Structures are given as structure tokens and as C-alpha cells.
Amino acid sequence: MLQSRGPMDGKRRNFALMACICLALAILTVYSRAARNPFLHVDDQNYVTENPHVQAGVSWQTFTWALTSTTAENWHPLTWLSHALDCQLYGLNPVGHHVTNFLLHAINAVLLFLLLLRATGSQGRSLLVAALFALHPVNVESVAWIAERKNVLSTLFFLLTLAAYGWYARKPGLKRYLAVAPLFALGLASKPMVITLPFVLLLLDYWPLERIRGWNARSLSTLKVGKHRQKNRVEDGTAERVFPVPQFRFSRVILEKLPLLALCAGSAVITIVAQRTHALQSFEIYPFGGRLANALYSYASYVWKTFWPARLAFLYPYPRDGRPAWLVGLALFFLLAVSVLVWKLRRTRPYLVTGWLWYFGTLVPVIGVVQVGDQAMADRYAYLPLIGIFVMVVWGAAESSTTHSDCRGDSRRFVSPDLASNRILAQRL
């Protein structure tokens, strides 16, 4: 993944290797105690302990059942097969099932780090984003709950699809594109939540890949120091320097996504069929206005839990009386304020657009506008979307620190080392 171009690239490879090892060890160390947890009486019985098809192990009968089953209101045959493989290897010993989840999460963290590093060239930022993803408390539910195998498994194929897309973007062609679609299909077969991936690819075309002709996200920025202006190009690993790709017209970039959108349409139809009973019931129980208000509140709440992960729970009950109007209004104001800020900074800080729309878009399938179940929100739903918030925070903090240092350095340039000259300058000012 990292090609050698000299001594510095050797150091980069060594750094990447050590970072991957540290990420994996940190995850296995932090989650090792959870391996002693038993199966839960919430969903684990549907997926493992009371499911005879899964307990039969991997067989042709299990395979055909997995392809046609909509048990647990989902069509995710690959998830069923992964549970069946665990039962064949470990039986009903929960330790093995937990370890599989931990390993998948570790692979996801490593993949996320390598993808960011390859696309942006930023070592520290990429590692910090991956570390936040690896160890953030909100992600514990997705990793330590055996029934949430579908979350870590679908994210694995989501990230593998991004890797294949990066390979395709370097040298577009049919053979390389054929590596993208099957991986995406496997992701959909793990959990349909990854249905938004084609739109995520468009975001990555904007930043950091910069594949859209005329849409260069990073431009010369102007820093003001007193009455002086200085133009600097921010060196943060832009696409032209670190990950060179050919650029195309926007229409061509859209056309590339049509086969993937066809897969999305098929997955959406299957999901609607699998969840039709619960969805119809939710339409009767929860009015559209209440679901929309809860969606706005949930969008803001996930961000709040990112920065203040307290009072986490596996179930946040849906409020029968709805959300208070002032709370929904506050959430709406926050979302609009962030959106406006991100849009204004789109040229100088394009990662904000990608990160915010990644977060906003990948949550759409589970935000509750189409309510299934009694949960108002769930920590497990934020497993993939929070990557966008992590990118915004880490890149934003790093660039703000760099800009502040540059401004201090520039201000020092305007102070003469000669004390007499300084006094004359002060008198004139």
C-alpha cells in the first residue's frame, strides 16, 4: 500500500507498521475483559443461542437459509454465515464469538489508519483518527455485543471498498472497477446500513482525492497579520502531492457510481420487504412529525456523546410524548450552525465538508425517519458515521495549531531586532 520512494518512505513504512501493531494491541488489551462476558438475552438469542440454523455451522443448508432469511428484520446473509462459522469453531462458548468481533474491529481501525495515511500523507492525524475510532466509548456497543457482528463486519467491507476505489482512482479502468462493486455487495450482505457508500465516494472525490475537474478543494489561503497579507499553501498532504489521481468532469464521476446505486436500489427493496411489518407498525405508533423531531435531536446527540460519552446505554427508549420543542429547536440550530460554518470554510478546510457530510449521510438509514423498533437512537448506529466527526476534529485542531504557529512566526518577522529601530517604530505607530 505504501510504495518506497526513498529513505523517508522507509521511515513511513516503519511508522505505519508500528502504528498498526499498536492499534491492534490497544484494542485487544482494552477489550480483553469483555471476552469473559456471556451471551446477552437481547438479540444474541436470535443470532446465536436460539438459532438452530446458525448453530448447525457452515453448510449448504445454512448457506441457502442465510440467503433467503429475513430473521431479525434484516437481510444480511454474510453476517449469518460469520456467526455460523463461529459456532462451528467455538460452539456456544462466547469467548470465541467475542474475539472474532475484537479482531474485526482491530482490522477496521488498521484499515482506517492506512487509508487516511495513503490518501493524505498525514501520519499523526491519520493515527489519531484511527485511535479515536478504535477506543472511543460510543463504539464499545458495536464491538462487545456479539449480535452486533453485522456492524463491524459491514464496516470491514465498507473500508475495503474504499481501498479498492482508491486503487481504481489511480488508474480508472473496468478491471479495477470490478474490484469495487463486489466488495460493496459484500458490505450490503453484512448490513444494509452501508447503502450510502456511493455518496461517500463522491465526498472522497472532493477531498482528499480531488478527482473532480475544477473542484480543487484546497486553494491558496490568505493569512492576515496586522495590515500585512501573506499567501501560503497549506501543506497537509493534498491529493496532487501524496496521492496523484487523474481528474474528470463531474458528470463522469457521477456515472461511475450508477452501478453501485443499482446495488443500493436492490438492497433497499430487500430491506423494505424484511422490515415492512415493523415499519408499518411504527407509522401508526409514531407520527412523522415526532420521528423527524427525534431525528434532529439524535443527530445532535451523537455529536454530544462524541465529546462527552457519559450515560451510555444499549437502549434509549423512544419518547412516547415526543421531544420538547425547545430541545428540538436547539438541536436544529446546532446542526444549521455547523453546516453553515462548514460551507463557508469549504475552500480552505475541505475536510470539514467531507467529514460533516460523511457523518450526516451515513446516519440517514438509521436516523429514525423510518422507525423500526422502540429505540430513539443507539450507540451502535454511530460506529461508522463518527469517523467523519473524528476527521473534522483532528484535522481542524491540527490546522488551527499550525495556523496559530505561523501567525506568531509572521508577527515576529515584523519586529526589528534593533531596539532603537523598535522604539522608532513604536513612536510612529
Helices and strands as residue ranges (DSSP letters): H 7-31, G 32-36, H 44-44, I 45-49, H 52-55, H 60-68, G 71-73, H 77-90, H 94-120, H 123-135, G 137-139, H 140-144, G 146-148, H 149-170, H 174-188, G 192-196, H 197-206, E 221-225, E 228-232, H 239-242, H 250-256, H 258-285, H 288-307, E 316-317, H 325-344, H 350-362, G 364-366, E 375-377, G 379-382, H 386-413, H 419-428
